[in-house]
Amino acid sequence: MTTQRLENHLTLTINGEMVRLKEVSPTMTLLQYLQQSGQTGTKEGCGDGDCGACTVAVIGQGCDRKPHYQAMNSCLIPLAAVAGQEIVTVEGIANGQLHPVQAAMVQTGGSQCGYCTPGFIISLFAAYYDRTLEDAAVEGNLCRCTGYLPIRRAAQRVASGQSGDEGVLHVGGDRFAAKLEHVTPELSPLSYTGNNQQFYRPTRLSDALQLLQHHPESILVAGATDLGLEMSHHRQAFPVMISLEAIAELQQLEQMAEFVEIGAAVPLSRIEDILRGVFPSLDEMLHWFAARQVRNRATIGGNIGTASPIGDLPPVLLSLDAEVRIAGLVGERTIPLANFFKDYRQTDLQPGEIIVSVIIPKAIAPNATRRLSQSYKVGKRGTDDISIVAAAFTIDLDSEDRIVQARLAYGGVAATPVRAIAIEQQLIGKPWNMTTIQQIKPLLETAFTPLTDLRGTAEYRKLLIANLFEKFFVETSGLQ
């Protein structure tokens, strides 16, 4: 891979037409390209992946390893990341006649100002072929005219077969469904240069490690939902990027009797579907993590690798005693996630190393008979928002309901995601009752020194730290 000649062109397919691009910036976002090429049906709203106006459908690999239309925010996708892939925009889903989801939106009056409509249409389009037409299909699409009721009715109409779709789909069958039968979603290797930038997409971990050795200044990227913000707003240049999303070793998700191992480049939507019911606290946090458009690209390795103090998954993983498997040219090592975060946006990753996977043990503590586990996210909005405080708790109890092991993890309260280790130790041996909770709450309120910012004051965060633990007790004890 490292000796492969750099190409100066990219190819991708948009609405069934292959496009060949030469000398374009690999970090130009897909949305920016669509706008510049005259395909303006895809709108730019926030540029942050929050509103869904820029939603497109990309053919990717689902949890069943088969091709699926996946709704994604084009404002966050670097153009080189979709090289070789098939993309559908709102201009491409009608072929002389409206697609069923378009027809339903017309019939129910689901479009008001129309600015957000293309994004809603594409989200419904992707859900149509996954047979998941429900409210969650448009959870990442914002309607500023508050016209959600007719949009919901449109989805319900299509789901119940009332949109006249038998006569609306293209003559000779549904070409979009047929496309899924003949396309291969696997990504191929890429070595590209354009606009004095380089973009590599290796398919083997060894190649990625060699590239990282040759380009120590490079930026590692998988889903780009975090780095995409910098690209969308032109805040930072990226001379060399190494994409990890095509590496097979990082795409594995293995369920064993004693643990689950999740590859660093596995998208969160795949984790959500495959592991549903295995770790309740992970299920809960993934639900609130972000919209489906983001979860279709965001990865577990990226979420912990950015070392954001307000990352949603680290508190959950910390509360489950997760470990991180790391690879370098000299070999591999595995460390507890609790030792991974060193300071603000700093980790234990050494130069030339890559996160390979996250390992989550299933077993409860010795002498414990049952486990209580849950996570919480407090933000300005219920979904698709940055957390003010995120918390995850795991309590292992013995047959007398005494605490054998405790894990209390938080985000948004310190420079890194963090566990309340001193308080965990004080909980050992105590009965799991309200008396214990009331004894611990004052200690939790003084355990960290959170900052005051636009989302919340330090005092508010301190109250949340303690009150979320009490909420956990109330919910798991059936006292609601």
C-alpha positions as CSV (number, residue, x, y, z in Angstrom):
1,M,0.0,0.0,0.0
2,T,2.8,2.5,0.9
3,T,4.5,2.0,-2.4
4,Q,1.2,2.4,-4.4
5,R,1.3,5.3,-6.8
6,L,-0.8,8.3,-5.8
7,E,-3.7,8.9,-8.1
8,N,-5.0,12.4,-8.9
9,H,-8.6,11.4,-9.6
10,L,-11.6,10.0,-7.7
11,T,-14.6,8.2,-9.0
12,L,-18.0,7.8,-7.4
13,T,-21.5,7.2,-8.6
14,I,-24.3,9.7,-8.0
15,N,-27.8,8.9,-8.9
16,G,-26.6,6.1,-11.1
17,E,-24.1,8.1,-13.0
18,M,-20.4,7.6,-12.6
19,V,-18.5,10.8,-11.9
20,R,-14.7,11.2,-12.3
21,L,-13.2,14.0,-10.3
22,K,-9.6,15.3,-10.8
23,E,-7.5,17.3,-8.5
24,V,-10.3,18.1,-6.0
25,S,-9.6,18.5,-2.4
26,P,-10.1,15.1,-0.6
27,T,-11.5,17.0,2.4
28,M,-14.1,18.9,0.4
29,T,-17.3,17.6,1.9
30,L,-19.8,15.7,-0.2
31,L,-22.3,18.4,0.4
32,Q,-20.0,21.1,-0.9
33,Y,-19.4,19.1,-4.1
34,L,-23.1,18.5,-4.6
35,Q,-23.8,22.2,-4.3
36,Q,-20.9,23.2,-6.6
37,S,-22.0,20.7,-9.2
38,G,-25.5,22.1,-9.4
39,Q,-27.2,19.3,-7.5
40,T,-28.8,21.7,-5.1
41,G,-31.7,19.6,-3.9
42,T,-29.5,18.5,-1.0
43,K,-29.6,21.5,1.3
44,E,-27.1,23.0,3.7
45,G,-28.6,23.8,7.1
46,C,-26.4,23.7,10.1
47,G,-23.2,22.2,8.6
48,D,-22.8,20.3,11.8
49,G,-24.8,17.1,11.2
50,D,-27.6,18.2,13.5
51,C,-30.5,19.2,11.2
52,G,-30.5,16.6,8.4
53,A,-31.2,19.0,5.6
54,C,-28.1,17.6,3.8
55,T,-29.1,13.9,4.1
56,V,-28.1,11.6,1.3
57,A,-28.4,7.8,1.0
58,V,-25.1,5.9,0.5
59,I,-25.1,2.2,-0.3
60,G,-23.1,0.6,2.6
61,Q,-22.9,-2.6,4.5
62,G,-25.5,-3.4,7.1
63,C,-25.2,-5.5,10.2
64,D,-26.2,-8.5,8.0
65,R,-23.2,-7.8,5.8
66,K,-25.5,-7.1,2.9
67,P,-25.9,-3.8,0.9
68,H,-28.3,-1.2,2.4
69,Y,-29.3,2.4,1.7
70,Q,-27.9,4.3,4.6
71,A,-29.0,7.8,5.4
72,M,-25.9,10.0,6.1
73,N,-25.1,13.7,6.6
74,S,-23.3,14.8,3.5
75,C,-22.0,17.9,5.3
76,L,-19.7,15.7,7.4
77,I,-18.4,13.3,4.8
78,P,-15.0,14.1,3.1
79,L,-15.4,13.5,-0.6
80,A,-12.5,11.0,-0.8
81,A,-14.3,8.8,1.9
82,V,-17.1,8.0,-0.6
83,A,-14.8,7.2,-3.5
84,G,-16.1,4.1,-5.3
85,Q,-19.4,4.2,-3.5
86,E,-23.0,4.8,-4.8
87,I,-24.9,7.8,-3.6
88,V,-28.5,8.7,-4.0
89,T,-29.7,12.3,-3.6
90,V,-33.2,13.7,-3.8
91,E,-32.9,14.4,-7.5
92,G,-32.3,10.8,-8.2
93,I,-35.3,9.0,-6.7
94,A,-38.0,10.0,-9.1
95,N,-37.9,8.7,-12.6
96,G,-40.7,10.5,-14.4
97,Q,-43.0,9.5,-11.5
98,L,-42.7,10.2,-7.8
99,H,-41.2,7.6,-5.4
100,P,-43.7,6.3,-2.8
101,V,-42.2,8.4,-0.1
102,Q,-42.4,11.5,-2.3
103,A,-46.0,10.7,-3.2
104,A,-47.0,10.3,0.4
105,M,-45.4,13.6,1.4
106,V,-47.5,15.3,-1.3
107,Q,-50.7,13.5,-0.3
108,T,-50.4,14.4,3.4
109,G,-49.1,18.0,2.8
110,G,-45.8,17.1,4.5
111,S,-43.8,20.0,2.9
112,Q,-44.2,23.6,4.2
113,C,-41.3,25.9,3.3
114,G,-39.7,22.9,1.6
115,Y,-36.1,23.6,2.7
116,C,-36.0,20.5,5.0
117,T,-38.1,18.3,2.7
118,P,-35.3,16.7,0.7
119,G,-33.6,15.5,3.8
120,F,-36.8,14.0,5.1
121,I,-37.5,12.4,1.8
122,I,-34.0,10.7,1.7
123,S,-34.3,9.5,5.3
124,L,-37.7,8.0,4.5
125,F,-36.3,6.6,1.3
126,A,-33.6,4.7,3.2
127,A,-36.1,3.5,5.8
128,Y,-38.4,2.3,3.0
129,Y,-35.9,-0.2,1.7
130,D,-35.0,-1.3,5.3
131,R,-38.8,-1.7,6.1
132,T,-38.3,0.6,9.1
133,L,-40.7,3.4,8.3
134,E,-41.4,4.7,11.8
135,D,-40.7,8.0,13.7
136,A,-37.1,7.0,14.3
137,A,-36.5,7.1,10.6
138,V,-36.5,10.9,10.6
139,E,-35.1,11.5,14.1
140,G,-32.1,13.3,12.6
141,N,-34.2,15.7,10.4
142,L,-35.3,19.0,11.8
143,C,-38.4,20.8,10.5
144,R,-38.2,24.5,11.4
145,C,-41.8,25.0,10.4
146,T,-42.9,22.4,13.0
147,G,-44.7,20.4,10.4
148,Y,-44.0,17.0,11.9
149,L,-47.5,15.7,12.1
150,P,-48.1,15.5,8.3
151,I,-44.5,14.1,7.9
152,R,-45.3,11.4,10.4
153,R,-48.6,10.7,8.5
154,A,-46.6,10.4,5.3
155,A,-44.3,7.7,6.8
156,Q,-47.4,5.9,8.2
157,R,-49.1,6.0,4.9
158,V,-46.1,4.4,3.1
159,A,-45.7,1.8,5.8
160,S,-49.3,0.8,5.5
161,G,-49.1,0.7,1.7
162,Q,-51.6,3.5,1.2
163,S,-49.4,5.8,-1.0
164,G,-50.2,4.0,-4.2
165,D,-46.7,2.7,-4.5
166,E,-47.6,-0.2,-6.8
167,G,-48.4,2.3,-9.5
168,V,-45.7,4.8,-8.6
169,L,-42.6,2.7,-8.7
170,H,-40.7,2.5,-12.0
171,V,-42.0,0.4,-14.8
172,G,-40.3,-3.0,-14.8
173,G,-39.8,-3.1,-11.1
174,D,-38.1,-1.0,-8.4
175,R,-34.6,-0.2,-9.7
176,F,-33.4,0.9,-6.3
177,A,-34.3,-2.5,-4.8
178,A,-32.7,-4.2,-7.8
179,K,-29.5,-2.2,-7.3
180,L,-29.0,-3.7,-3.8
181,E,-29.0,-7.1,-5.4
182,H,-26.0,-6.3,-7.6
183,V,-23.8,-3.9,-5.8
184,T,-20.8,-4.8,-3.6
185,P,-20.5,-2.5,-0.5
186,E,-16.9,-3.3,0.3
187,L,-14.5,-0.4,0.0
188,S,-11.4,-0.7,-2.1
189,P,-7.9,0.6,-1.4
190,L,-7.3,4.3,-2.2
191,S,-4.2,6.4,-2.5
192,Y,-5.2,9.9,-3.7
193,T,-3.7,13.3,-4.0
194,G,-5.4,16.5,-4.8
195,N,-5.1,20.2,-3.9
196,N,-1.8,19.4,-2.2
197,Q,-3.5,17.0,0.2
198,Q,-3.2,13.2,0.4
199,F,-5.9,10.7,1.4
200,Y,-5.2,7.0,1.9
201,R,-7.7,4.2,2.5
202,P,-5.9,1.0,3.2
203,T,-7.7,-2.3,3.6
204,R,-5.2,-4.0,5.9
205,L,-4.1,-3.0,9.4
206,S,-0.4,-3.6,8.5
207,D,-0.7,-1.1,5.6
208,A,-2.3,1.5,7.9
209,L,0.6,1.1,10.4
210,Q,3.2,1.5,7.7
211,L,1.5,4.5,6.3
212,L,1.4,6.0,9.8
213,Q,5.1,5.4,10.1
214,H,5.8,7.1,6.8
215,H,3.4,10.0,7.6
216,P,3.6,10.6,11.4
217,E,1.9,13.9,10.9
218,S,-1.2,12.3,9.4
219,I,-4.7,12.4,10.8
220,L,-6.5,9.1,11.3
221,V,-10.2,9.1,10.3
222,A,-13.0,6.6,10.3
223,G,-16.5,8.0,10.2
224,A,-15.3,11.6,10.2
225,T,-18.4,12.8,12.2
226,D,-16.1,14.8,14.5
227,L,-13.4,15.8,12.0
228,G,-16.2,16.5,9.5
229,L,-17.1,19.6,11.6
230,E,-13.7,21.1,10.9
231,M,-13.9,20.3,7.2
232,S,-17.5,21.6,6.9
233,H,-16.5,25.0,8.4
234,H,-12.9,25.1,6.9
235,R,-11.4,25.6,10.3
236,Q,-8.4,23.3,9.8
237,A,-6.3,21.9,7.0
238,F,-5.5,18.2,6.8
239,P,-2.5,17.6,4.5
240,V,-2.4,13.8,5.0
241,M,-5.4,11.7,6.1
242,I,-5.5,7.9,6.6
243,S,-9.0,6.4,6.6
244,L,-9.5,3.3,8.7
245,E,-13.1,2.4,7.7
246,A,-12.1,-0.2,5.0
247,I,-9.7,-2.2,7.3
248,A,-11.2,-5.7,7.8
249,E,-9.5,-6.2,11.2
250,L,-11.2,-3.1,12.5
251,Q,-14.6,-4.1,11.3
252,Q,-15.0,-7.3,13.3
253,L,-17.6,-7.6,16.0
254,E,-17.3,-10.9,18.0
255,Q,-19.6,-12.1,20.8
256,M,-17.9,-14.7,23.0
257,A,-19.2,-16.3,26.2
258,E,-17.1,-14.1,28.5
259,F,-16.8,-10.9,26.5
260,V,-17.7,-8.9,23.4
261,E,-15.0,-7.4,21.1
262,I,-15.9,-4.5,18.9
263,G,-13.6,-3.4,16.1
264,A,-12.7,0.3,16.3
265,A,-14.2,1.0,12.8
266,V,-17.5,-0.7,13.4
267,P,-20.3,2.0,12.9
268,L,-22.5,2.6,15.9
269,S,-25.7,1.7,14.0
270,R,-24.2,-1.8,13.5
271,I,-23.3,-2.1,17.2
272,E,-26.8,-0.9,18.1
273,D,-28.5,-3.6,16.0
274,I,-26.2,-6.5,16.7
275,L,-25.7,-6.0,20.5
276,R,-29.2,-4.9,21.4
277,G,-30.1,-6.5,24.8
278,V,-26.5,-7.5,25.7
279,F,-25.5,-4.3,27.6
280,P,-28.6,-2.2,28.7
281,S,-26.5,0.9,29.4
282,L,-25.0,0.7,26.0
283,D,-28.4,0.3,24.4
284,E,-29.6,3.4,26.2
285,M,-26.7,5.6,25.4
286,L,-26.7,4.6,21.7
287,H,-30.4,5.6,21.5
288,W,-29.5,9.2,22.7
289,F,-26.1,9.3,21.1
290,A,-27.1,11.1,17.8
291,A,-29.4,10.6,14.9
292,R,-29.3,7.6,12.6
293,Q,-27.4,9.6,10.0
294,V,-24.5,10.1,12.4
295,R,-24.6,6.6,13.8
296,N,-24.3,5.1,10.3
297,R,-20.8,6.6,10.1
298,A,-19.6,7.3,13.6
299,T,-17.4,4.5,15.1
300,I,-16.6,3.3,18.6
301,G,-12.9,3.8,18.1
302,G,-13.4,7.4,16.9
303,N,-15.6,8.2,19.9
304,I,-13.0,7.2,22.4
305,G,-10.0,8.2,20.2
306,T,-10.9,11.8,20.2
307,A,-10.8,11.8,24.0
308,S,-13.5,14.4,24.2
309,P,-14.6,14.9,27.9
310,I,-18.2,15.0,26.7
311,G,-18.0,11.9,24.5
312,D,-21.1,9.8,25.0
313,L,-19.7,6.3,24.9
314,P,-16.7,6.5,27.3
315,P,-18.8,6.7,30.5
316,V,-20.7,3.6,29.5
317,L,-17.5,1.7,28.6
318,L,-15.8,2.8,31.8
319,S,-18.7,1.6,33.8
320,L,-18.4,-1.8,32.1
321,D,-14.7,-2.2,32.7
322,A,-13.9,-2.1,29.0
323,E,-10.4,-2.5,27.7
324,V,-8.7,-1.1,24.6
325,R,-6.6,-3.2,22.2
326,I,-4.0,-1.1,20.5
327,A,-1.6,-2.0,17.6
328,G,1.7,-0.7,16.5
329,L,4.4,-1.9,14.2
330,V,6.2,-3.6,17.2
331,G,3.1,-5.5,18.3
332,E,-0.1,-5.2,20.2
333,R,-1.1,-4.3,23.8
334,T,-4.3,-4.2,25.8
335,I,-5.0,-1.6,28.5
336,P,-8.0,-0.8,30.7
337,L,-10.0,2.1,29.2
338,A,-9.7,3.7,32.6
339,N,-5.9,4.1,31.9
340,F,-6.5,5.3,28.3
341,F,-7.5,9.0,28.9
342,K,-4.6,11.1,30.1
343,D,-5.6,14.7,29.9
344,Y,-7.9,16.9,27.8
345,R,-7.9,15.4,24.3
346,Q,-4.8,13.3,25.2
347,T,-4.7,9.5,25.3
348,D,-2.2,6.8,26.0
349,L,-1.8,6.2,22.3
350,Q,1.9,6.3,21.3
351,P,3.2,7.6,18.0
352,G,2.4,5.1,15.3
353,E,-0.3,3.3,17.2
354,I,-3.9,2.6,16.2
355,I,-6.9,1.5,18.3
356,V,-7.9,-1.9,17.0
357,S,-10.9,-2.8,19.2
358,V,-12.8,-2.3,22.4
359,I,-13.3,-5.4,24.7
360,I,-16.3,-5.4,27.0
361,P,-16.4,-8.2,29.6
362,K,-19.8,-9.9,30.3
363,A,-19.1,-11.5,33.7
364,I,-20.2,-9.9,36.9
365,A,-18.0,-9.6,39.9
366,P,-17.1,-12.8,42.0
367,N,-19.6,-13.4,44.8
368,A,-22.2,-11.3,43.0
369,T,-25.5,-12.7,42.1
370,R,-27.0,-9.9,39.9
371,R,-26.0,-6.7,38.1
372,L,-27.7,-3.4,37.8
373,S,-26.5,-1.2,34.9
374,Q,-27.8,1.9,33.2
375,S,-26.7,5.1,31.5
376,Y,-28.0,8.7,31.3
377,K,-27.5,11.7,29.1
378,V,-28.6,15.2,30.0
379,G,-28.6,17.7,27.2
380,K,-30.5,20.7,25.9
381,R,-32.4,18.4,23.5
382,G,-33.4,14.8,24.0
383,T,-31.5,13.5,21.0
384,D,-28.8,14.5,18.7
385,D,-27.2,17.0,21.1
386,I,-24.0,17.5,23.1
387,S,-24.4,16.3,26.6
388,I,-24.2,18.6,29.7
389,V,-23.5,15.6,31.8
390,A,-23.4,11.9,30.8
391,A,-23.3,9.2,33.4
392,A,-23.2,5.4,33.5
393,F,-23.5,3.1,36.5
394,T,-22.9,-0.5,37.1
395,I,-23.6,-2.1,40.5
396,D,-23.0,-5.8,41.3
397,L,-24.9,-7.1,44.3
398,D,-24.7,-10.3,46.4
399,S,-27.6,-12.4,47.5
400,E,-28.2,-10.0,50.4
401,D,-28.2,-6.9,48.1
402,R,-24.9,-5.7,49.4
403,I,-22.6,-4.0,46.9
404,V,-19.8,-6.2,45.7
405,Q,-18.5,-4.0,43.0
406,A,-19.4,-0.4,41.9
407,R,-18.5,1.5,38.8
408,L,-19.7,5.2,38.6
409,A,-18.5,6.9,35.4
410,Y,-19.2,10.4,34.1
411,G,-18.6,12.7,31.1
412,G,-18.7,16.5,31.1
413,V,-17.5,16.9,34.6
414,A,-13.7,16.9,34.2
415,A,-11.0,17.2,31.5
416,T,-11.5,13.6,30.6
417,P,-14.2,11.0,30.9
418,V,-13.7,9.8,34.5
419,R,-14.8,7.3,37.2
420,A,-15.5,8.2,40.8
421,I,-13.0,5.6,42.0
422,A,-12.8,6.8,45.6
423,I,-16.6,6.7,46.0
424,E,-16.8,3.3,44.3
425,Q,-14.5,2.0,47.0
426,Q,-16.7,3.5,49.8
427,L,-19.7,1.7,48.3
428,I,-18.2,-1.8,48.7
429,G,-20.0,-3.8,51.3
430,K,-22.8,-1.3,51.8
431,P,-26.5,-2.3,51.4
432,W,-28.1,-1.1,48.2
433,N,-30.8,1.1,49.7
434,M,-31.8,4.8,50.0
435,T,-29.8,5.3,53.2
436,T,-26.6,4.5,51.3
437,I,-27.6,6.7,48.4
438,Q,-28.2,9.7,50.7
439,Q,-24.8,9.1,52.4
440,I,-23.0,9.0,49.0
441,K,-24.7,12.0,47.3
442,P,-22.8,14.8,49.2
443,L,-19.6,13.0,48.3
444,L,-20.5,12.9,44.7
445,E,-21.3,16.6,44.6
446,T,-17.7,17.4,45.6
447,A,-16.0,14.6,43.7
448,F,-15.2,16.6,40.6
449,T,-14.6,20.3,39.6
450,P,-16.7,20.8,36.4
451,L,-16.6,24.0,34.4
452,T,-19.3,26.5,33.8
453,D,-20.0,27.0,30.1
454,L,-22.9,27.9,27.8
455,R,-24.6,24.5,28.4
456,G,-24.6,24.6,32.2
457,T,-23.0,25.9,35.3
458,A,-20.6,24.0,37.5
459,E,-23.1,23.9,40.3
460,Y,-25.8,22.5,38.0
461,R,-23.4,19.8,36.9
462,K,-22.5,18.9,40.5
463,L,-26.2,18.4,41.2
464,L,-26.6,16.2,38.2
465,I,-23.6,14.1,39.2
466,A,-25.3,13.2,42.5
467,N,-29.0,13.2,41.3
468,L,-28.4,10.9,38.4
469,F,-27.0,8.3,40.8
470,E,-30.1,8.6,42.9
471,K,-32.2,8.3,39.8
472,F,-30.4,5.1,38.9
473,F,-31.2,3.7,42.4
474,V,-34.9,4.7,42.2
475,E,-35.3,3.2,38.7
476,T,-33.5,-0.1,39.4
477,S,-35.3,-0.5,42.7
478,G,-38.8,-0.1,41.3
479,L,-39.5,2.9,43.5
480,Q,-40.9,5.1,40.7
